[in-house]
Amino acid sequence: MARSKRLRHRVPVRLRQNWRLVALCAAFLAVCWGVFGGGMIRPYVTAAGTAEAGAAVTDLTGGRDLFDGSAPHDIRLTFAEQAYEDMLAAYFKEGEKKYVEADLVIDGVRVPSVGVRLKGNSTLRGLTWNGRGQGGFGGGPRWGGMTRTGLKAEEPENLPWLISFDEFVKGRRYQGHSQVAVRPAAMGSATLLNEALGIALVGAAGEPTQRSVYSSFTVNGRASAPRLVVEYLDEGYAERLGDGVLYKALAGSSFTYKGEDQTRYTEDFKQVNKVGGRDLQPVIDLMKWVRESSDAEFEKGLPERLDVESFARYAALQNIMVNFDDMAGPGRNYYLWYDTRAGRFTVVNWDLNLAFGGDPASGVHDTIRMGGFGGRRLAQPQQQGREQGQRQGGPPDMPGGSTPPGGFGPPGGGERPGGGGMLRMGHPLKERFLANATFKRLYEEQYRALYARLLASGAAADLLDGLVAAYKLNDGADTATVEAEAQSLRTFLRTRVEALASDEAITGA
């Protein structure tokens, strides 16, 4: 009896006092083991009632509309040099893009403690620090007929930046934006007029687009020529689209069904909004259906899952703009917007810095290639691509044996770019769409309408003139450079109008 009492006193007091609760929990676990066995339970939220994490608390109005191109703008960043060097060290050693805490003055309004980090993938492959790149080599080699811009860490005012208003102050936005991107002088263009024009054309076509504006830009007292500031597709952007979920296709992603385990898609898509309230299941369902549906099922069922008119305009715009790096390009530059009420997707344009960079004589049904190295017909037998889940396309021939920039390599393995790696091209959804006779006709209809509205009417040239004027409003504007680049684009647009005017898909012959 004494021994039993001694053993009982070795049990903690709180445990003895709550022995009934402990016993009940143990019984519950035993029942769970009997029902579920040793299987793993993955908690995925699919209901739409959960409050979204990171909801906005403060929205700063600022002095003027950030994306008003009729007025000059001014952005000034200040951060500690040591913090900047630590950020560079992390990027050059590990490829990690860390945030630095900075003070921001935007159009005269001070916003303290913003987060800034490097932005981009292939663009940053040309970045050097003390004359050496990530792999210990100098930057700026030629590729695909273009010169990769030699970005230098010693010139932070010229680098591509992502500015986050809520990285260090949670819930803060600026005019509805949690982030904005400052584009570099890249891909052989000092002004990025081509990207600004592409963004404007998408908006003129009535498709979801980013907004952009030119602004003077200063980092730690170092000023640059005006930079192109671009709206980032963040939570605020998703809210403005309506009731739904926005998904970003990641660089190097695939549109391949890998089963129902959502953890297998972490390198393919990132959910932008409603995190915790929605998940990736709609995208997984779409990928599975695109892979497994028959041709007849695809034609009949796609309009229930995708805004096909919008997608036809999307595909037509990529060809009109001669944009080689769209959703089917190596950068996988697109977002998916899922309208929860309609239960279908819209493809959203993203990253048009390679627009107007290919062959201006490309036809309506030509595949756009990097640097204008010819093309092949878009509408091809798609059976093999459907069975494989994703088609691998070869790259254009590179002059002089040069290779494409880093980041333009095969996702998920393969040889690294710069070491003979191949460009990974093609997208199952786009290929099946354009290979279907019904959707091909829809594509041609939308193409003809856009050709008349944007090109033949002179609207694209007018938009270009407006962008040049907006650039010149800002301090540090390089008038000679912007006029030279604008003239090249005007010539490109004229050639495009003339080349397409005789295309059978435009004439109806």
N, C-alpha and C positions, 0 to 999 in steps of 0.2 A: 504494500500500500504506500509506504514511504517512497519507494523507488518510482512508482507511478506518479506520485505527486511531484517528485524532483524532475521527471521528464516533462510533465505538463508545464512546469515553470520555465523550461528552456524555450518554449514557444513564445514569441513576442506577444505582449499584452494586446495590441490592436488586432492581431490575428485571432487570439482567443475570443476577443469580444465580437468579432465579425465572422465567426466560423460558419454561420448559416449562409452568408453571401458567398464565401469562398467555396463552400460545398456546392452551391447552386451553379457557380461559374464552371467548376470542374465537371459537373453533370452536363452542362450545356456543351462544353468542348468535346465531351465523350460522344454526345449525340451527333455533333458536327462531323467528327471523325468517322462515325458509323455511316453517315449519309454521303459525305463527299470523299472519304478516303484520303489518299495522299495527293490528290490533284491540287494544282495551284489555282487560286482565284485571283483574277486581275480586275481591279475595280475601275471600270470605264463609265463615265457619266454620259448618258445619252439624253436625259430629260432636259427641258429648256427652262427650268424654273430657278436654277441656282444663280445667285448674284454673281456678276462678273467680277473677277479680281481686278484690282487696280483702277476702279472707276474714278473718273475725274473729280477732283475736289475744287481746284482753282483753275480758272481759265483767264489768262491775262489778255486784255484787249489790244494793248499796244497803241502806238501813235497813228499808224495808217495800215491799211490792208497790205499784208506782206506780199501778196501776189498781184498787186496792182501795177501793171506794166507801164502805166502812164505817168508814173512818178519815180524819182530816183530812190535808191535804197542804200542802207549802210549797215554792215554787220562787222562788229569788232569783238574778237576773242582775246582773252588774257588768261594764261595759266602758268604755273611754275615750271621753269626749265627742267628741274630735276624730275618732276612728275612726267614730263614729256619724254625725257630720256629713258625713264623706266618703262614707259609704254612702248617705245621703239625697241628696247631690249627684248620685251616679251614678244613683240611681233617678229623680230628677226631671228630669235632663237626657237620659238615655238609656234609661230604663225598665229598667235592669239591677239585679238584686237581688243585691248583693254580700254576702258573709259578713263579719261582724265577729268578732274573737276576744274571747271573754268568759270570765269565771269564773262557774261555776254551783254553787249549793248547792241540792240537791234532797233534801227530807226529812232535812236535817241532814248529808248526805254531800256533801263538796266535790268537784267535778269540774272541774279547771282546763282552760283552753284549749279550750272548746267553740266551735263556730261558730254564730252566730245571724244570720238574715236575715229580711227581710220575707216574708210568706207570703200568697198570694192573688192574684186578678186583678181581678174586678169590685169586691170589697170595698175594694181599695186605690185605686180611682178616686175615692173620697171623701176621700182623704188630703190634708191641706194642710200646708204648712210656711211659717211666717210669714204665714199667712192666704192663701196662694196654692197652687193645685193644680199638677198636671203641665203642664197647658196654660196656666198663668198665671191660672186662674180659681179662685174659691172653691169648696169642696166642699159636699156635703150637699143637693143638690136633691131634690125629690120625684120618684118614678117608680113607675109601676104601682100607685098607691094606697099605697105605703109610703115611708118616709123613709130615704134612704141615710144611714147614720151618719156624722157629721162627725168622722172620725179626725184627730187632730192629731199631727204629728211631735214637738211639744213635750211630748206625753204618751206616752212610749214604753211605759208600763205598760199602756196600753189597746190597743196595736197587735197585729195578728196576727203571730206569730213562728214560724219553723221553727228548732228547736234541733237541731244536728247534733253528735253525740258524736265523730264520726270525721273531721270536716272538717280539723282541724289535728293530730289524733293518729290516724293511720291504723290501722284494725283495732280501734278501741275501740267497745264497745257498753255500753249501760246496761240491764240486765235483758233482754238480747236485742235491744234497739232501737238502731239507728244514728241514728234521728231521731224526734222527737216534735213535734207541732204545738200551739201555744197559740192558741186561737181568740179573735177579738175580740168585743166587744159590737157586733154588726152586724145589719143587716136589721131594725132596729126592736126587737130583743130584747137586753136587758142581760144575760140569763143564758144564752141559747142553749139553753133547756130543750127547744125543739122539735128541735134537732139531737141533743141527748143522748137524747131519747125515740126518735127515729128510729133511732139506732144500736142502742139497746136492743131495739127491736122486730125489727130485722133479725136480731139474735142469737137472740131468742126464737123466730123462725121457722126456725131451724136453718141459716141461710145464712151464708156467710163475712162477717164484719163487723169493724169496728174496735172497739177498746175505748176508753172515755173515762172521765174522772174530773174532778171539780172540785178546784181547788187555789188557795190564796192565791198571789198573784203580785206580785213586787216587782222593779223595774228601777232600778238605781242609787239605791236608797233610797226610790223612789217606789212606794207600794203602790196596788193597785186592788182592786175587788171581786173575788171569786173568779172565775177564768177556767176555761173548759172546755179541758182538755188531752186531745188526741186521738192515738191510736196512728196512726203513719204507716205506709203500706204500703211497707216497705223490704225489704232482703234478708232480715232476720230474720223478717219476716212471711211472706215467700215460703217460707222454710224450714219454717215451722210448717204451711203448707198441704200440704206433701208434696214429691214429686219432680216438679218442673215448672218452668215459666217464667212470670213475672208481667210483664204489659205494661200500662203506663199510657196511657190515651187522653189526649192533650194538649188543652188549651183551644183551641177553634177547629179541632179535627181533623175529618177526614171519614173515613167508612168506605167509601172508593172505591178500587177496584183501578186502579193506575196503571202496571202492568207489573211486571217482575221486578227492576228496579233498586231495591235497598233504600234507596239514598240519596234516593229520591223520597218516602219516608215519614217523614223526620226531623221534620216538623212535625205528624205524626199520632199516632205512638206512641213511647214511650220504654221500652226494656227495663230492668227493675228488677234482675234477678238473672241469674246464669250468663252474664254478659257475657264474651265470648271463647270460651264453650263452646257457646252457642246463638245463634240470631239471630232475625230477624223473619219468617222464611219461613212458619211455621205461620199467622200472622195474614194474610199476603199470600195464602196458599192459600185461607183461609176467605173473604176479601173477594172473591176471584175467583169462587169457587164460588157464593156468595150472589148475585152479579150474573148469572152465566151459566146457572145451573141452571134447568130448567123447573119448573113447579109440582109435577109428579109427582116429579121428582128431588129437589126441596127437601123434600117431605114424607117421602120414603123415606130420604134421605141425611142429614138434619139430626141425628137422634139419634146417628149415628156421629161427628159433628163437634162436638156441643154437648150438654151435660147439659140436656135439654129440660125435665125436671121442675124442676130448679133455676131455669132461665130463666123458666118459668111463674110460679114463686114470686117471682122478682125483679120481673117485670112487675106481678104482683098487688100486691106490697108498695108499689111506686111509686104505684099508684092508691089503695090504702088510706091511705097517708100523704099523699096529695094533693101529691106531690113533682113539681113542674113541671120541675125541672132535673136529670133523670136522664141516661141515655145518649142519649136523643133530644132533650134540651134544649140550649140554646145553649152551656152550659158543658162539654158532653160529659163528664159526671162518671161515669166508670166505669173499671174495670180488667178485663183479660182474663187469666184464669189458664188456662194450658195444661198439662194433666196429661200428661206424656210417656209414662206407662205406658198410660193409657187412650186417648191420642191424641185427646182432645177438650177443648173449652173450657168454662169456667164464667165467667159475668159476675159481677163483684164490685162491691158497692155502694161509693160514695165520695161524700163531700161532701153531707151532708143538711141544710145550713143553710137550705134553702128548704122543708123538709118541713112539713106542716100549715099551709101558707101560702095554699092555694087555696080553692076552694069546697067546704065540708064536705058538701054535698048532691050532689057529683059521683057519677055512676053507675059501675057496673062497667066499662062499655064507653065511657066518656067520656074524651077526651083532657084531661089536666090542663093548665090554662093559668095563667099568672102572675097572682097576685092574685085568682083566682077569677072571671075574666071569661068565664064560659061554657065550653063544650067542644063537640067534635064527636065522632062515633063513631070508635072506634079501627079497627074492621074495615072497610077500604075496598079497592076494587080497587087492586092493587099493581103492575099491569103497567107503568104509566108510570114509577113509582119505580124498578123493576128496570132498565128500559132506560136511565134517566138515571144509575143508580148511586146517586143520593141525591135524595130529595125535598126541595124547599124549601117550608117552611110559613110562612104569614104570622103576624105577632105578634098578640097580643090588642090590642084597642083601649086606648089609654092615655088616661086622663082628663086633661083640661086640656092636651092636646097634649104632655105630657111624654114623655120617652124612657127606654128602659131603661138600666141602668148600663153604663159602659164595660166592654168585654170580652164583651158580649152581642151581638156583631155577626157579620156573615158572614165565615166563615173564608176565608183565601186571597184577600182583596180585598174590594171593595165599599165602600160608604159607611161611614165611621167612626161608631160609636155616639155619639149626641149630635148628629149631623148628619143625622138622618133615616135611619140605617142600620136594616136589617130584622133581626129575630131569625131565626136559622137553626135550624129545628126539624126533627125526624124522624130516624129511623135505619133503614136498609134491613133490617137483621136483625130488629129489633123489629117493623117494619111487616109484613114478610112472614110472620113467626111468627103475629101476631094476625089476619092476613087468611086464614090457612089454617084450614079447618073443624076438622081434627083437633087442631091445636095450640090453637085457640080453646077447644075443649072442655076440654083439659088446663088451660088458663089458668083457666077457670071452676071446675074441680074444686079447683085449688089455692087459688083465691080464697075459695071457700066454707069450706075447711078453715081458712084463716088468719083469716077473719072470725069463725068460731066460737071459735078458740083465742085470738085476740088482742083482739078487740073485744067480741063479745057476752059473753064470759066475765068481762070486767072486768080482764083481765090488763094491758092497756095502761094503765089508770088506776092499777093497783097499781105498775107500773114508774115511772109519773110521780111517785107519792108517794115512792117510794124515792129518786128523783133529787133531789126537793126536800129531803129529809132529808140527803142527801149534801152538797148545796150549803151547807146551814146549818151543817155541821160546821166550816167553814173561817173563818179570820179575815177580817173585813171583809164578811161576808155581809150583804146587803141584804134583810132578811126581808120587808119590805113589797113590794118589787119582785118577788121570787121567788114570793110568794103570789099576787100579781096576775096574773103571767104563767101560773102553774100553773092558776089558775081559768079563764083564757081557754082553755087547752088542754083542761081538763076539759069545758068547754062544747062545744068543737070535737069531742071524742071522742063525747060524747052525741049530738050532731047527726049525726055520721058513722054511729053505730050505728043510729039511727032511720031515716036516709035509705036505708042499704043493706038494711035488713031487708025492705023492700018491693020491692027490685030483682028483676027476673025471674031474673037469673042466680043470685041467692041463694035465692029461693023455689022455683025450678024450674018456675014456672008458664008 
